[in-house]
Amino acid sequence: MFASRTDWRLEPNRFAAALEEHRRLGKPLLDLTNSNPTTCGFSYPEERLFAALNNRGALRYEPESQGLRHAREAIANYYRGRPGFFGAESSVDAARIVITSGTSEAYNFVFRLLCDVGDEVLVPAPSYPLFEYLAGLADIHPVPYPLIYDRGWQIDIPGLLSALTRRSKAVMVVHPNNPTGSFIKAEEAHKLADICAGGDLAIIADEVFLDYVDGTEQPSTFASDSPVLTFTLSGLSKISLLPQMKLGWMIVSGPAALAEPAMQRLEVIGDTYLSPSTPGQLALAEMLAMRGTLQTEMRQRLRSNLGFLDALFPRGSSVERLKREGGWYAVLRVPAASSDEDLAIELLERCDVLVHPGHFFDFSRDGYLVVSLIMCEAEFQEGARRFHDFFRRA
Ligand SMILES: Cc1ncc(COP(=O)(O)O)c(C=O)c1O
């Protein structure tokens, strides 16, 4: 009856089963995996948000296949003045933007645009676990290429080259990556561009966390003039801490001979679904404009939780917090006495603390646990303390 693309293993794995049981028993839980900003005590400007959504224009249906012009101009404005990898400053044209219902839909549009059934896209490992599903639902194969850690994360270029096949259509980058928090460096972006230009491959750059940088230097964006066909994805879920608005987008850049036909085809794809709601799009500019104070609060939260973690695990501890440059997560290298999954289950059962086992993000071996840094300080600190005591006793 069902398509083989939906032949997922639906029975919960041991970790999910342990969590289900924990919840069923009503036990307390310190959730260090929580990355839903709407449940982390941020001070949303509620009145401003409601005012933005209260628009009489929402009574009319006048769809545009790429999304409403006014909203696209606001997105173009978000990129104004940012450094680009392939030019001094990025300048994004609203005509090269497609608004989607979240970044996930943008991925689907790009996969459908570029790939035939069975084609391949290269995805970083470790990275965002949803890629496997997004690719599978588009009938394509995600082929991992390694990121390696040596006092910081970097792309394993020989590893990437050896993952390429005749069926490769695009290289995906997450900039900064989830969960490693590593940005693509200029040198890597140029190498990638060379590889992609030489192999008729596109770049798909996920920049949802671009605004969350630990340092002071503004990172470069892929949404600039590029020597290769490039799709840069982002959205309000991280930029304005509003995942429930389901507003994402992609920017198409690259040589006109490729970017223009790509836009024409994307217009048809967009026109087929017209997914983003009118009320959301009408409010998009204002929701983007309110990111300033929210991001300031988020950065403060990230700094504070990261600082607490580093005080618990100073250099030389048996648990090492891996170097990161941004994003919302921290990766902890822990003594691999048992599998990541066993460790995460033990932490849950003995300490009421929930963390992600590394394999969830496709780490190549055991010994990695991942925590989110965005929850309220008090909850984070209690969870981190118990995590610390767990490894001290272990
Ligand atoms: C790398 C990455 N891309 C995209 C998303 C989700 O974006 P959206 O809510 O716009 O679909 C996430 C969410 O965690 C993410 O980690």
PDBQT file of the ligand as one rigid body, heavy atoms in Angstrom, charges set to zero:
ROOT
HETATM    1  C1  LIG A 401      20.567  23.644  10.278  1.00  0.00    +0.000 C 
HETATM    2  C2  LIG A 401      19.099  23.916  10.378  1.00  0.00    +0.000 A 
HETATM    3  N1  LIG A 401      18.402  24.285   9.281  1.00  0.00    +0.000 NA
HETATM    4  C3  LIG A 401      17.091  24.538   9.339  1.00  0.00    +0.000 A 
HETATM    5  C4  LIG A 401      16.390  24.423  10.526  1.00  0.00    +0.000 A 
HETATM    6  C5  LIG A 401      14.907  24.631  10.600  1.00  0.00    +0.000 C 
HETATM    7  O1  LIG A 401      14.466  25.705   9.950  1.00  0.00    +0.000 OA
HETATM    8  P1  LIG A 401      12.902  25.968   9.724  1.00  0.00    +0.000 P 
HETATM    9  O2  LIG A 401      12.252  26.048  11.063  1.00  0.00    +0.000 OA
HETATM   10  O3  LIG A 401      12.921  27.270   9.016  1.00  0.00    +0.000 OA
HETATM   11  O4  LIG A 401      12.365  24.871   8.860  1.00  0.00    +0.000 OA
HETATM   12  C6  LIG A 401      17.067  24.033  11.688  1.00  0.00    +0.000 A 
HETATM   13  C7  LIG A 401      16.330  23.882  12.956  1.00  0.00    +0.000 C 
HETATM   14  O5  LIG A 401      16.849  23.487  13.962  1.00  0.00    +0.000 OA
HETATM   15  C8  LIG A 401      18.449  23.776  11.608  1.00  0.00    +0.000 A 
HETATM   16  O6  LIG A 401      19.126  23.374  12.688  1.00  0.00    +0.000 OA
ENDROOT
TORSDOF 0
